[in-house]
């Protein structure tokens, strides 16, 4: 004969409640997962829609893009637009692409060469007025190339380097230096000083400590600074439009405007050049996505 006590009854009731709860939880989580997935797909489609329009428009005929009512898919696919655009009379695109690459790469390297030691010194060596110095560095972010472009043109004209790649490399480096210093400064400052002291005790010099100990630890911050600097240089428009007057020296961001006229615009080439200018940045993001995310989220959780 099995006897029941209040304790066994309570345990059975608790087990039944737990089983019911466990049976309900997967359905609840499953529903939330589908909700998040659906919301993510909708948001992705909203942001990807302009790029899909550009991609489809880049393989249409010029007359079909202007057709009323518009057609979403081309009646005839013209992928040869990506070949013919390089020899159009509106803009020397091969030179423009080379100009964009050289200015962006050299500007990024110059920013890294200056910002890296500046961020390391300001983070590891307290000095009088350091806070004021960092505040002034941050204040330079308020000055945009659009406002300073005429003055920069006059200055480069006096120096004899107007309408040159060197002028734009200096401009891009100057306007992206403060961001790189600030983001790398926060990474250097977040490292315990005992790490450097331990390396010095083991016989490493300051340069060896920086190279073999400190830099690997702050590499996500360095990658973040490099990516944002490169993209800012790649997309720069206002200063390039004023300073670079020769068509061959202008970057893609300026060259693309040559296809937009007062009475007619070659929209199929505008879309094609836009896609070509986006691809290198997308590839760069895909290659360094993990380190970029680590650099952006570092220090968010203590």
C-alpha positions as CSV (number, residue, x, y, z in Angstrom):
1,X,0.0,0.0,0.0
2,X,1.4,3.4,-1.0
3,X,0.9,6.2,1.3
4,X,1.1,9.8,0.3
5,X,2.3,12.5,2.5
6,X,2.2,16.2,2.1
7,X,5.9,16.2,1.2
8,X,5.5,13.7,-1.7
9,X,2.4,15.5,-2.9
10,X,4.3,18.8,-2.9
11,X,7.2,17.2,-4.8
12,X,4.8,15.7,-7.5
13,X,3.1,19.0,-7.9
14,X,6.4,20.8,-8.2
15,X,7.6,18.3,-10.8
16,X,4.4,18.7,-12.8
17,X,4.8,22.4,-12.7
18,X,8.5,22.1,-13.8
19,X,7.6,19.8,-16.6
20,X,4.9,22.1,-17.8
21,X,7.3,25.0,-17.6
22,X,9.9,23.1,-19.5
23,X,7.4,22.1,-22.1
24,X,6.3,25.7,-22.6
25,X,9.7,27.3,-22.7
26,X,10.9,25.8,-26.0
27,X,7.7,27.1,-27.7
28,X,8.2,30.5,-26.2
29,X,11.9,30.7,-27.3
30,X,11.0,29.3,-30.7
31,X,8.5,32.1,-31.1
32,X,10.9,34.8,-30.0
33,X,13.6,33.4,-32.3
34,X,11.2,33.6,-35.3
35,X,10.2,37.1,-34.3
36,X,13.8,38.3,-34.1
37,X,14.7,36.6,-37.4
38,X,11.7,38.2,-39.2
39,X,12.6,41.6,-37.8
40,X,16.2,41.2,-38.8
41,X,15.2,40.2,-42.4
42,X,12.9,43.2,-42.7
43,X,15.6,45.6,-41.5
44,X,18.2,44.0,-43.8
45,X,15.9,44.3,-46.8
46,X,15.2,48.0,-46.0
47,X,18.9,48.7,-45.9
48,X,19.8,46.5,-48.9
49,X,16.9,47.9,-51.1
50,X,18.9,50.9,-52.4
51,X,21.9,48.6,-53.3
52,X,19.6,46.2,-55.1
53,X,18.1,49.0,-57.1
54,X,21.6,50.2,-58.0
55,X,22.7,46.6,-59.0
56,X,19.6,46.0,-61.2
57,X,19.9,49.5,-62.7
58,X,23.5,49.0,-63.6
59,X,22.6,46.2,-66.0
60,X,19.7,48.1,-67.7
61,X,19.7,50.2,-70.8
62,X,19.7,54.0,-70.3
63,X,16.3,54.4,-71.9
64,X,14.8,51.7,-69.8
65,X,15.8,53.3,-66.5
66,X,13.9,56.5,-67.5
67,X,10.8,54.6,-68.7
68,X,7.5,55.6,-67.3
69,X,6.0,53.5,-65.7
70,X,9.3,52.0,-64.5
71,X,10.2,48.4,-64.7
72,X,11.8,46.7,-61.7
73,X,13.6,44.0,-63.7
74,X,15.3,44.8,-67.1
75,X,13.7,43.5,-70.2
76,X,17.2,42.9,-71.5
77,X,20.2,42.4,-69.2
78,X,23.2,44.5,-70.2
79,X,26.2,43.4,-68.0
80,X,28.5,45.0,-70.6
81,X,27.9,48.3,-68.9
82,X,30.6,47.3,-66.4
83,X,33.0,47.1,-69.3
84,X,32.0,50.1,-71.4
85,X,32.0,52.5,-68.5
86,X,35.8,52.4,-68.3
87,X,36.1,54.0,-71.7
88,X,33.4,56.6,-71.5
89,X,34.4,60.2,-72.4
90,X,32.7,61.7,-69.2
91,X,35.4,60.5,-66.8
92,X,38.7,58.6,-67.0
93,X,37.6,55.9,-64.5
94,X,40.8,53.8,-64.5
95,X,42.8,56.8,-63.4
96,X,40.1,57.7,-60.9
97,X,40.2,54.3,-59.4
98,X,44.0,54.4,-59.1
99,X,43.7,57.8,-57.5
100,X,41.2,56.6,-55.0
101,X,43.4,53.6,-54.0
102,X,46.6,55.6,-53.7
103,X,45.1,58.5,-51.7
104,X,43.2,56.1,-49.4
105,X,46.1,53.7,-48.7
106,X,48.7,56.4,-48.3
107,X,46.4,58.5,-46.1
108,X,45.7,55.5,-43.9
109,X,49.3,54.6,-43.5
110,X,50.2,58.2,-42.6
111,X,47.5,58.4,-40.0
112,X,48.6,55.1,-38.5
113,X,52.3,56.2,-38.4
114,X,51.4,59.4,-36.6
115,X,48.5,58.3,-34.4
116,X,50.1,55.1,-33.0
117,X,53.0,56.7,-31.2
118,X,50.9,59.7,-30.2
119,X,48.2,57.4,-28.6
120,X,50.8,55.3,-26.9
121,X,52.6,58.2,-25.4
122,X,49.5,60.0,-24.2
123,X,48.2,56.8,-22.6
124,X,51.3,55.6,-20.9
125,X,53.1,58.8,-20.0
126,X,51.1,61.4,-18.0
127,X,52.3,64.9,-18.6
128,X,50.9,68.4,-17.7
129,X,48.1,69.4,-19.9
130,X,47.4,65.9,-21.3
131,X,43.6,66.3,-20.8
132,X,43.7,69.7,-22.6
133,X,45.7,68.2,-25.4
134,X,43.3,65.3,-25.9
135,X,40.4,67.7,-25.8
136,X,42.0,69.8,-28.5
137,X,42.5,66.7,-30.6
138,X,38.9,65.8,-30.2
139,X,37.8,69.4,-31.1
140,X,39.4,69.1,-34.5
141,X,36.6,66.6,-35.4
142,X,34.2,69.6,-35.5
143,X,36.2,71.0,-38.5
144,X,34.9,69.5,-41.7
145,X,36.7,69.5,-45.1
146,X,33.7,71.2,-46.6
147,X,34.2,74.3,-44.5
148,X,38.0,74.4,-44.8
149,X,38.4,73.3,-48.5
150,X,38.8,76.9,-49.9
151,X,41.4,77.8,-47.3
152,X,43.2,74.5,-47.9
153,X,43.2,75.1,-51.6
154,X,44.9,78.5,-51.1
155,X,47.5,77.0,-48.8
156,X,48.3,74.2,-51.2
157,X,48.5,76.7,-54.1
158,X,51.1,78.7,-52.2
159,X,53.0,75.5,-51.4
160,X,52.9,74.4,-55.1
161,X,51.2,71.1,-54.4
162,X,47.7,71.9,-55.4
163,X,45.9,69.4,-57.7
164,X,48.2,66.6,-56.5
165,X,47.7,63.3,-54.7
166,X,50.0,64.6,-51.9
167,X,47.6,67.4,-51.1
168,X,44.7,65.0,-50.6
169,X,46.8,62.5,-48.7
170,X,47.7,65.3,-46.2
171,X,44.0,66.5,-46.0
172,X,42.6,63.0,-45.4
173,X,45.3,62.2,-42.8
174,X,44.7,65.5,-41.0
175,X,41.0,65.1,-40.7
176,X,41.1,61.4,-39.6
177,X,44.1,61.7,-37.2
178,X,42.1,62.7,-34.2
179,X,39.7,59.8,-34.4
180,X,42.6,57.3,-34.7
181,X,44.4,58.9,-31.7
182,X,41.4,58.8,-29.5
183,X,40.3,55.2,-30.2
184,X,43.9,53.8,-29.9
185,X,44.5,55.9,-26.8
186,X,41.6,54.2,-25.1
187,X,43.0,50.8,-25.9
188,X,46.5,51.7,-24.7
189,X,45.1,53.2,-21.5
190,X,43.1,50.1,-20.8
191,X,46.2,47.9,-20.6
192,X,47.5,47.3,-17.1
193,X,50.9,48.9,-16.6
194,X,52.2,45.7,-14.9
195,X,52.3,44.1,-18.4
196,X,54.9,46.6,-19.6
197,X,56.8,46.4,-16.3
198,X,56.9,42.6,-16.5
199,X,58.4,42.7,-20.0
200,X,61.0,45.3,-19.0
201,X,62.0,43.1,-16.0
202,X,62.5,40.2,-18.3
203,X,65.0,42.2,-20.3
204,X,63.0,43.6,-23.2
205,X,63.6,47.1,-24.3
206,X,60.7,49.7,-24.6
207,X,60.6,49.2,-28.3
208,X,60.5,45.4,-28.0
209,X,57.8,45.7,-25.3
210,X,55.7,47.9,-27.6
211,X,56.2,45.7,-30.6
212,X,55.9,42.2,-29.1
213,X,53.7,42.8,-26.0
214,X,51.6,45.9,-26.3
215,X,50.6,46.0,-30.0
216,X,49.3,42.5,-30.1
217,X,47.0,43.3,-27.2
218,X,45.6,46.4,-28.8
219,X,45.4,45.0,-32.3
220,X,41.5,45.2,-32.4
221,X,41.7,48.9,-31.7
222,X,44.3,49.4,-34.4
223,X,42.3,47.5,-36.9
224,X,39.2,49.6,-36.0
225,X,41.1,52.8,-36.6
226,X,42.5,51.6,-39.9
227,X,39.1,50.6,-41.2
228,X,37.4,53.8,-40.3
229,X,40.2,55.9,-41.6
230,X,40.4,54.0,-44.9
231,X,36.6,54.3,-45.5
232,X,36.7,58.0,-44.6
233,X,39.5,58.5,-47.1
234,X,37.7,56.4,-49.7
235,X,34.5,58.3,-49.5
236,X,35.9,61.9,-49.2
237,X,34.3,64.2,-51.7
238,X,34.2,67.9,-50.8
239,X,37.9,68.6,-50.4
240,X,38.7,66.5,-53.5
241,X,36.2,68.4,-55.6
242,X,37.9,71.7,-54.7
243,X,41.6,70.8,-54.5
244,X,41.9,68.3,-57.4
245,X,41.0,70.0,-60.6
246,X,42.5,67.6,-63.1
247,X,40.1,64.8,-64.1
248,X,42.7,62.1,-63.9
249,X,43.7,63.0,-60.4
250,X,40.1,63.0,-59.0
251,X,38.8,60.0,-57.0
252,X,35.8,58.0,-57.8
253,X,33.6,60.0,-55.5
254,X,34.1,63.0,-57.7
255,X,34.3,61.2,-61.0
256,X,30.8,59.7,-60.5
257,X,29.3,63.2,-60.6
258,X,30.5,63.6,-64.2
259,X,27.8,61.2,-65.4
260,X,25.1,63.4,-64.0
261,X,24.3,66.3,-66.4
262,X,21.9,69.2,-66.5
263,X,19.7,67.8,-69.2
264,X,20.5,64.1,-69.1
265,X,22.3,61.6,-66.9
266,X,23.9,58.3,-67.6
267,X,22.2,56.5,-64.7
268,X,23.3,53.0,-65.8
269,X,26.9,54.2,-65.5
270,X,26.2,56.0,-62.2
271,X,24.9,52.8,-60.7
272,X,27.7,50.7,-62.2
273,X,30.4,53.0,-60.8
274,X,28.7,53.1,-57.5
275,X,28.7,49.3,-57.3
276,X,32.4,49.1,-58.2
277,X,33.3,51.7,-55.6
278,X,31.3,49.8,-52.9
279,X,32.9,46.3,-53.6
280,X,36.4,47.0,-52.2
281,X,34.9,48.4,-48.9
282,X,32.6,45.4,-48.6
283,X,35.5,43.0,-49.1
284,X,37.6,44.8,-46.6
285,X,34.8,44.6,-44.0
286,X,34.3,40.9,-44.7
287,X,38.0,40.2,-44.1
288,X,38.3,42.1,-40.8
289,X,34.8,41.8,-39.5
290,X,35.7,39.8,-36.3
291,X,38.5,42.1,-35.3
292,X,36.4,45.2,-36.1
293,X,33.6,44.0,-33.9
294,X,36.0,43.2,-31.1
295,X,37.5,46.7,-31.4
296,X,34.1,48.4,-31.3
297,X,32.9,46.4,-28.3
298,X,36.1,46.2,-26.3
299,X,35.7,47.8,-22.9
300,X,31.9,47.7,-23.0
301,X,31.8,45.0,-20.3
302,X,33.9,45.2,-17.2
